[in-house]
Amino acid sequence: MSATHDVAVVGAGLAGMSAAVFAANRGLRVVQVGNAGALLFASGLLDLLGVHPMAEARGWIDPWAGFEALRRDLPDHPYTKLAAAQVRAAFGELAATLDEAGLAYTAPGERNHQVLTGVGTVKSTYCLPRTMQPGAAALAAGVPCLLVDFDGLREYSAKALAAGVGGRWPHLRTLRLTFPAPGVAGEVYAAHIALALEDRATRERLADLIRPHLGDARAVGLPAVLGITRSARAAADLTEALGVPIFEVPTMPTSVPGLRLKNALERAVAARGVDRRVHGRVVAVQRMGDEFALSVAATPAPVALRARAVILATGRFMGQGLTADRARVREPLLDLHVAQPATRADWHRTDLFDPRGHALNRAGVETDDGFRACDGRGAVVHPRLFAVGTILAHHDWARMKCGAGLAVGTAAAAVARLADELGPARSVS
């Protein structure tokens, strides 16, 4: 049994990592259990709100106007428990954290960026890696652009991108190259190319291959492969060598930008002294007087942890924050109440692609305004038991494009409430 921590964060996705960072920033003693591997499936884009209402597929250039419209229209959505100022501050704190950890993002602002995706669509997002920002600028201006891909990179096709975006960006040309590095041949993967581009000589050889094909291009787009630890340096070197901005296009998961985000957040929590149990999995949480006792399945032996508070950031079905059998959806760790349709027959609509989405996607844990978990009658289960991120009820983050805002905003609000609950002696200004 370890010494008592102020808070145990269960989960290491974006919500869990944000909660751990925010809590440590406020002087709380934090233990975090979980592997951040789910971040490998992230595109690297941080969404606030892209679509509302879903049935109309209405997009928002001003995400804050959409945020207020959603709060008016959907009184049960987690955003109704957050003030815009809270979410702005949370994004700012996260962006500063990532920058400190060596991963630069665009500053949180007033507008969504329009970004070309790896499947040839255009997506609205709030904050994006600096290596992708020149692509958003080029798309907005509609300037001539050269899209480059590589032999053997099956997950990415410049021609498919150009065909998909169509008339939205008419001055696109494409170029396929054999990647100029020893040992990178045949079927190749984005991570292998990114690792090779950590080397300056490889970047120079790539620039030499692209240069004769520039023509009238005023920007060059590459799949998101510009290095793993030094992506900004790789982008700057290629930009200097070619004389036009270089930008990355998000690729299919698992992605290099997801790996960069994972690595940066792991550096950030480590720098703040968070006690990370990466190879453990919480299998039980029990009250023990005024504390919580957490049983952690770990190698080489199980671990028992104590904490004055618990923040659940375990995600949905992929992260096993929610599970389902033939009858109902469950929260498996504490058997918390899960808001869900009355019967299984109501989980899905008849049309798989119904623009209104499916009721199952809005199942989740209910909380009070401070994101403390509630029972089926709406009563707080414990004053220091919180739930944040996609495990929450009454949202459809994938269709609404609000996943990062949900993760970061609710984590910040829960930590603020927790700091108040534990008292000033447990926090720093």
C-alpha positions in Angstrom: 0.0 0.0 0.0 1.5 3.3 -1.1 1.4 6.7 0.6 -1.9 8.5 0.0 -2.1 10.7 -3.1 -4.4 13.6 -3.4 -5.9 12.3 -6.6 -5.8 9.1 -8.6 -6.4 9.6 -12.3 -7.7 6.4 -13.9 -7.0 6.6 -17.7 -4.3 8.1 -19.9 -6.1 9.4 -23.0 -6.4 13.1 -23.6 -8.9 13.5 -20.7 -6.7 11.6 -18.3 -3.5 13.3 -19.3 -5.1 16.7 -19.1 -6.5 16.0 -15.7 -3.1 14.8 -14.5 -1.4 17.9 -15.9 -4.0 20.3 -14.5 -4.0 18.7 -11.1 -0.2 18.7 -10.8 -0.1 22.3 -12.0 -2.2 23.1 -8.9 0.1 21.4 -6.5 -1.9 18.2 -6.0 -0.1 14.9 -5.5 -1.2 12.8 -8.5 -1.0 9.1 -9.3 -2.1 8.1 -12.8 -2.9 4.5 -13.9 -3.1 3.5 -17.5 -1.3 3.3 -20.8 -1.5 6.3 -23.2 -1.6 4.0 -26.2 -5.1 5.1 -27.3 -3.5 8.5 -28.2 -1.8 6.7 -31.1 -5.3 6.6 -32.8 -5.5 10.4 -32.5 -5.1 12.6 -35.6 -3.3 15.2 -33.6 -6.1 17.7 -34.3 -7.8 19.2 -31.2 -11.5 19.9 -31.8 -13.7 22.2 -29.8 -16.9 22.0 -31.9 -17.3 21.3 -35.6 -20.9 20.3 -36.2 -24.3 21.2 -34.6 -27.0 20.2 -35.1 -25.9 16.8 -36.2 -29.0 16.1 -38.2 -28.4 19.3 -40.3 -24.6 18.7 -40.5 -24.2 22.4 -39.8 -20.5 23.4 -39.6 -19.2 26.3 -37.5 -16.4 28.7 -38.5 -16.8 30.3 -35.1 -16.8 27.4 -32.6 -17.7 29.6 -29.7 -20.9 30.7 -31.4 -21.6 27.0 -32.0 -20.7 26.3 -28.3 -23.4 28.7 -27.1 -25.9 27.4 -29.6 -25.3 23.8 -28.4 -25.7 24.9 -24.8 -29.1 26.4 -25.7 -30.3 23.4 -27.8 -29.0 20.4 -25.8 -29.5 21.1 -22.1 -28.0 17.7 -21.1 -24.8 18.0 -23.0 -21.7 18.2 -20.9 -20.9 21.6 -22.4 -23.9 23.1 -20.5 -21.9 22.5 -17.3 -18.9 24.5 -18.7 -18.5 28.2 -19.2 -16.7 29.3 -22.4 -14.1 31.0 -20.3 -13.3 27.7 -18.6 -12.8 25.9 -21.8 -10.7 28.7 -23.3 -8.4 28.7 -20.3 -8.1 24.9 -20.4 -7.1 24.9 -24.1 -4.6 27.6 -23.3 -3.1 25.7 -20.5 -2.9 22.5 -22.6 -1.3 24.4 -25.5 1.3 25.9 -23.2 2.0 22.5 -21.7 2.5 20.9 -25.1 4.8 23.8 -26.2 6.9 23.3 -23.1 7.1 19.6 -23.9 8.4 20.4 -27.4 5.2 20.0 -29.5 4.0 23.4 -30.9 0.3 23.9 -31.6 -1.6 26.9 -32.9 -2.8 29.2 -30.2 -6.5 28.9 -29.2 -8.4 31.6 -31.0 -11.8 32.6 -32.2 -12.1 30.5 -35.4 -11.9 26.9 -36.5 -9.2 26.0 -39.0 -10.3 24.1 -42.2 -7.9 21.2 -42.7 -7.5 18.7 -45.6 -7.6 15.2 -44.2 -6.0 12.0 -45.3 -9.2 10.8 -46.9 -9.7 13.9 -49.1 -12.3 15.6 -47.0 -12.1 19.0 -45.3 -12.5 19.1 -41.5 -13.0 21.9 -39.0 -10.7 21.8 -36.0 -9.8 24.3 -33.3 -6.1 23.8 -32.5 -3.7 22.0 -34.8 0.0 21.2 -34.8 2.1 24.0 -36.3 3.4 21.6 -38.9 -0.2 21.4 -40.3 -1.0 25.1 -40.1 0.5 26.2 -43.5 -1.9 23.7 -45.1 -4.9 25.4 -43.6 -3.6 28.7 -44.8 -3.0 27.4 -48.3 -6.5 25.8 -48.4 -8.1 29.1 -47.2 -6.2 31.1 -49.9 -6.8 28.4 -52.6 -3.2 28.7 -53.8 -1.5 26.2 -56.2 -0.2 23.3 -54.2 1.8 20.1 -54.8 0.7 17.1 -52.8 3.5 14.4 -52.4 3.2 10.8 -51.5 5.5 7.8 -51.5 5.7 4.4 -53.2 4.6 1.7 -50.8 2.8 4.0 -48.3 -0.6 2.3 -48.7 -2.4 4.4 -46.1 -2.1 7.6 -48.0 -2.7 8.7 -51.6 -2.1 12.2 -52.9 -4.3 11.5 -56.0 -7.2 10.3 -53.8 -6.8 13.5 -51.7 -6.9 15.7 -54.8 -9.9 13.9 -56.2 -11.7 14.0 -52.9 -11.3 17.7 -52.2 -12.3 18.4 -55.8 -13.4 22.0 -56.7 -12.8 23.2 -53.1 -9.1 23.4 -53.9 -8.8 23.4 -57.7 -5.0 24.1 -58.2 -3.6 20.8 -56.8 -1.0 18.7 -58.4 0.3 15.4 -57.2 3.7 13.6 -57.1 4.7 10.1 -56.1 8.2 9.5 -55.0 10.4 6.6 -53.8 11.4 7.6 -50.4 15.2 8.4 -50.4 16.5 6.5 -47.4 18.3 3.1 -47.2 16.1 0.4 -45.8 12.8 2.2 -46.5 11.5 0.3 -49.5 8.7 -1.9 -50.6 5.7 -1.5 -48.3 6.5 1.4 -46.0 4.8 2.9 -43.0 4.4 6.5 -41.8 6.4 5.9 -38.6 9.3 4.5 -40.5 9.4 7.5 -42.8 9.1 9.8 -39.9 12.0 8.2 -38.1 14.2 8.4 -41.3 13.3 12.2 -41.6 14.9 12.8 -38.1 18.1 12.7 -40.1 19.0 16.0 -41.8 20.7 14.3 -44.8 17.5 12.4 -45.5 15.6 15.7 -45.5 18.1 17.2 -48.0 17.7 14.2 -50.3 13.9 14.5 -50.1 14.0 18.2 -50.9 16.3 17.4 -53.9 13.6 15.0 -55.3 10.7 17.5 -54.8 12.5 20.6 -56.1 12.3 19.8 -59.9 8.5 19.3 -59.7 7.6 22.5 -57.8 6.4 24.5 -60.8 3.9 27.1 -59.7 3.3 25.5 -56.3 3.2 27.9 -53.4 3.0 25.2 -50.8 3.9 21.5 -50.6 1.8 19.0 -48.7 3.2 15.7 -47.3 1.6 13.0 -45.2 2.2 13.6 -41.5 5.8 12.1 -41.5 8.0 15.1 -40.6 9.9 13.4 -37.9 8.9 12.1 -34.5 10.8 14.2 -31.9 11.9 17.1 -34.2 8.9 17.8 -36.5 9.3 21.5 -36.3 12.9 21.3 -37.3 12.1 19.0 -40.2 9.4 21.3 -41.5 11.7 24.3 -41.2 14.5 22.6 -43.1 12.3 21.5 -45.9 10.6 24.9 -46.2 14.0 26.6 -46.4 15.3 24.1 -48.9 12.3 24.4 -51.2 11.5 28.1 -50.7 7.7 27.4 -50.1 5.8 26.4 -47.0 5.7 22.7 -46.2 2.7 21.2 -44.4 1.6 17.9 -43.1 -1.8 16.2 -43.9 -3.3 14.1 -41.1 -3.0 10.3 -41.9 -5.1 7.3 -40.9 -4.6 5.9 -37.4 -2.3 4.8 -35.9 -0.7 8.2 -36.7 2.7 9.9 -36.2 0.9 13.1 -34.9 -0.8 10.8 -32.3 2.6 9.4 -31.3 4.0 12.9 -31.0 1.0 13.9 -28.8 1.4 10.8 -26.6 5.1 11.4 -26.2 4.7 15.1 -25.4 2.0 14.5 -22.8 4.0 11.7 -21.2 7.0 14.2 -20.9 4.7 16.8 -19.4 3.3 14.6 -16.6 6.8 13.2 -15.9 8.2 16.7 -15.6 5.4 17.5 -13.0 6.2 14.6 -10.8 3.1 12.6 -11.5 3.4 9.0 -10.2 2.7 7.1 -13.4 1.7 3.4 -13.4 1.9 2.8 -17.2 1.7 -1.0 -17.1 -1.1 -1.2 -14.6 -4.9 -1.5 -14.9 -7.3 -0.5 -12.1 -9.5 -3.5 -11.4 -11.3 -2.3 -8.3 -12.0 1.0 -6.4 -13.3 0.9 -2.9 -14.0 3.5 -0.2 -11.7 3.2 2.8 -12.8 5.7 5.4 -12.2 9.1 3.9 -10.0 7.7 1.1 -10.2 5.4 -1.9 -8.4 2.2 -2.2 -7.5 1.2 -5.8 -6.4 -2.3 -6.7 -4.1 -2.3 -9.7 -3.3 -5.4 -11.8 0.3 -4.9 -12.7 3.5 -6.7 -13.6 5.3 -8.3 -11.8 2.8 -8.1 -8.9 -0.5 -6.4 -8.1 -0.4 -2.9 -6.5 -2.6 -1.2 -4.0 -2.9 2.6 -4.1 -4.6 5.1 -1.9 -6.0 8.5 -2.9 -8.3 11.1 -1.4 -10.0 11.6 -4.7 -10.5 9.7 -8.0 -11.0 11.0 -11.5 -12.4 8.5 -14.0 -11.1 9.2 -17.5 -11.5 5.7 -18.8 -13.2 6.6 -22.1 -15.9 4.6 -23.8 -16.0 1.1 -25.2 -12.5 0.9 -26.8 -10.9 2.0 -23.5 -13.4 -0.2 -21.5 -14.7 2.7 -19.6 -18.0 1.4 -20.7 -18.9 -2.2 -21.5 -22.1 -3.7 -22.9 -23.9 -7.1 -22.7 -27.1 -8.2 -24.4 -29.2 -6.2 -22.0 -27.5 -3.0 -20.9 -24.4 -0.7 -20.9 -22.3 -0.8 -17.7 -19.6 1.2 -16.1 -17.4 -1.8 -15.0 -15.1 -0.3 -12.4 -17.6 1.1 -9.8 -20.9 0.0 -11.4 -21.9 3.7 -11.7 -25.3 4.6 -13.1 -25.1 4.8 -16.9 -27.7 6.9 -18.7 -28.9 4.8 -21.7 -32.0 3.9 -23.7 -34.6 1.9 -21.9 -34.2 -1.2 -24.2 -31.5 -2.6 -26.5 -33.9 -2.2 -29.4 -33.5 1.6 -29.0 -29.7 1.6 -29.1 -29.5 2.1 -32.9 -31.5 3.6 -35.6 -32.4 1.6 -38.7 -30.0 3.5 -41.0 -26.4 3.0 -39.9 -25.5 6.4 -41.4 -28.5 8.3 -40.0 -27.2 11.9 -39.6 -28.9 12.1 -36.2 -26.5 9.4 -34.9 -27.4 6.5 -32.6 -28.7 6.6 -29.0 -26.0 4.2 -27.9 -23.3 6.8 -28.7 -24.9 9.1 -26.0 -24.9 6.6 -23.2 -22.6 7.4 -20.4 -22.1 8.4 -16.8 -24.2 11.2 -15.3 -22.6 13.9 -13.2 -23.4 17.1 -11.4 -22.2 20.5 -12.5 -18.8 19.8 -11.0 -18.5 16.5 -12.9 -18.9 14.4 -9.7 -20.5 11.0 -10.6 -24.2 10.7 -9.8 -26.5 7.8 -9.1 -29.8 7.1 -10.9 -31.6 9.6 -8.8 -29.2 12.4 -9.5 -27.4 12.3 -6.1 -23.6 12.7 -6.0 -22.1 9.2 -5.3 -19.1 10.7 -3.4 -17.9 14.3 -3.2 -14.5 13.4 -4.5 -15.4 10.9 -7.3 -15.3 12.5 -10.7 -15.9 11.4 -14.3 -14.5 13.3 -17.3 -14.1 13.0 -21.0 -16.0 10.7 -23.4 -17.3 8.4 -20.6 -19.8 11.1 -19.9 -23.4 10.9 -21.1 -25.4 13.0 -23.6 -22.9 13.7 -26.3 -21.8 12.3 -29.6 -18.3 13.6 -29.8 -17.3 11.8 -33.0 -20.1 13.3 -35.1 -20.1 16.7 -33.3 -16.3 17.1 -33.6 -16.0 18.1 -29.9 -13.8 15.4 -28.5 -10.8 17.5 -27.3 -13.0 20.2 -26.0 -15.0 17.6 -24.0 -11.8 16.0 -22.7 -9.9 19.1 -21.8 -12.8 21.2 -20.6 -14.3 18.6 -18.3 -10.9 17.7 -16.9 -10.2 21.3 -16.0 -13.6 21.8 -14.4 -13.2 18.6 -12.3 -9.7 19.5 -11.2 -10.9 23.0 -10.2 -13.8 21.5 -8.1 -11.4 19.0 -6.6 -8.9 21.7 -5.6 -11.7 23.6 -3.9 -12.9 20.4 -2.2 -9.4 19.5 -0.8 -8.8 23.0 0.4 -6.1 25.7 -0.2 -3.5 23.7 1.7 -3.5 21.2 -1.2 -3.1 23.6 -4.0 -0.8 26.3 -5.3 -1.7 29.5 -7.1 
